[in-house]
């Protein structure tokens, strides 16, 4: 198995990781893994911004970038990044 720093979700202890943004489509194949990771992070005190986009699959925002849900997803992600950079 690769070292945990190559895929933080594989780490047995997630304590001390930075605030994290996770988004997933509700019909994405890795949805449950994303939800589990968010839950594990939260359980160790990591602040998590979790967003699940209803009826969407992996890469939906790239396949239909002009759809309202894609624009909402991008705006939400951009806002998270903007707030994170303000803290630096």
Helices and strands as residue ranges (DSSP letters): G 4-6, G 8-10, E 20-25, H 31-43, E 48-53, H 60-63, H 68-86
